Amino acid sequence: MAKNEGRVIAQNRKAGHDFFIEDTYEAGIVLQGTEIKAIRAGQVNLKDSFATIRNGEVYLNNMHISPYEQGNRYNHEPTRARKLLLHRKQIDKLIGETKQAGYSLVPLKVYIKNGFAKVLVGLGKGKKKYDKREDLKQKQAKRDMDRAIKDRV
């Protein structure tokens, strides 16, 4: 859904390894205080973050935004739950899809678009261990084929 993305600030590279991403949604973030300055400085970590739906609203949990250095008393709590801004139809669709077993909302990347901080949230189905191993085997085979072609030329 997100076609013309701006400057990517942070990516969740582990998400592609742990989930089959079936659909993506672009969402705005409700920020407070100096959070946008810290995001623009690239002080964001999506490593263990996840999204939940509570009372018909989507929240992003465990996204770490480091306190801004010049923020003094106006700084924020680094891992607080942040509300995501989505259309009502999108939220209703996500509520129905996340009720199914194995589906969850995973933040994929944070970027700046037209001056606003955005999050690309993916609807993912968890991978089993054998799926992860199969993916690693396929990546290794592709690397080997690319090397063999490169050596032949």
N, C-alpha and C positions, 0 to 999 in steps of 0.2 A: 504494500500500500504506500509506503514511503518511497517516492521516486527521486526527488531532487533534494538530497540531504546536504546539510551544510558541513561545517568542520567537525569531524569526529573527535570527541574528547576522550572517551573511554569505551572499550569493547569487552564483552564477556565471552572470551574465546572458549571457555570450558563448556558453555551452553551447547555448542554444536557437538561436543563429545558426549554429553550426558543426555541430550534430548533429540528427538526427531521434531524439528520445528515445522509445523504445518501451516501456520498463518501468522502474519505480523500486523501490528497496529502501531501507529505513531501517536504518542500521547504527550501532552504538555505536563509540566511538573509545577505544583504549588510550592514555591520556595519562600523562605523568610530570611530577613537580615542580610548577611553577607554571603549567602550560599551561592548566588549567581557569580559573584566575584571569584570565589574559590573554584567554581566549575570552569569559568573562563581561563583560570590559571592552570587547569588540568589536574586539580587535586581531587579526583573522583575515583572510587574503586567499586566495581560491580561484582566482585568475586563471589560472595555468598548471598547476593541479594535475590529476592523473589517478590512477586506481587500477589496480593490477596484481595478478595472482594468482601467488604463488610458493609452492611446496610445499603446496598445498591451503589456503593462507591468503590473505586479501585485504589488500593494503597500499595506503595512500593516500600518494602521493609529491608533493612540491613544494607542499604546503599550508603557507603561511607563517603561523606564529603568532609574533607579536613577543614578545621577552623581557619579562617582567613587571617593572615599574619597581622594586618593592620586593623582588625575588627574590634579589638579590645572587648568591652562589655556587650557589644552588639552581636557577638558571635553566636553560633548555633550549636545544638547538640549534633555530633557527627553522624550517628546512625538512627536518627528518629524516623518514624514512618511518615512518608510524604505522599500526599494525595496526587493521583494522576488524573488528568483532564481528558476524558473521552466523551463521545456522543452517547446519548442514552441507548440508541439502537445497538451500538457496539458493546456497551456494558451488558445489555440484556442477552446478546448473543454469547458473550464470554461467560455469563452466569450459567447458561445452559450447557456450554461445552466443558467447563471446568467441573461440572457435577459428575461427568463421566469419569470412571476410574482411570488413573494413570495420567490425566491431563493436568497441567499446571501452567501458570503464567511466568515467563522468564524474561527479565530485561536483557536485551542483546547489546545495545549500545546507547550511549548518551552523546548528543551532538547539539551544536548551536545552529539554528535555522532562523533566518530573518531576525536575529537579535534575541530569540527566545530559546531556552533550553528545552530540548525534546528527548524523549526516551522511545526507543524502538522496542516494543514488548512483543514477544513471540508466544504463541500457544504451542506448548510442547508436550509430547508424550514421552515419558521416561524410557530410556534404553535399558535393556538388561545387559549383564556382563558379556554374554556371547555376542550381542549386537555390537558392543564397543570393540571387542576383539576382532570381529569381522571387518569393521571399519578400518582398524589399524592395519589389518592384512591387505585390504584393498589399497590403502594409501601407500604402503610399502611396495606393492606390486606395481603401482603406477609410477613411483619413483624409479624403480628398477628399469621399467620399460623406457622411461624418459632418458635415463642414463645410457641405456643400450643404443637408443636412436641417436643420441648426441655423439657417442663414440663412433658410430658407423659413418656419420657425416663428416 
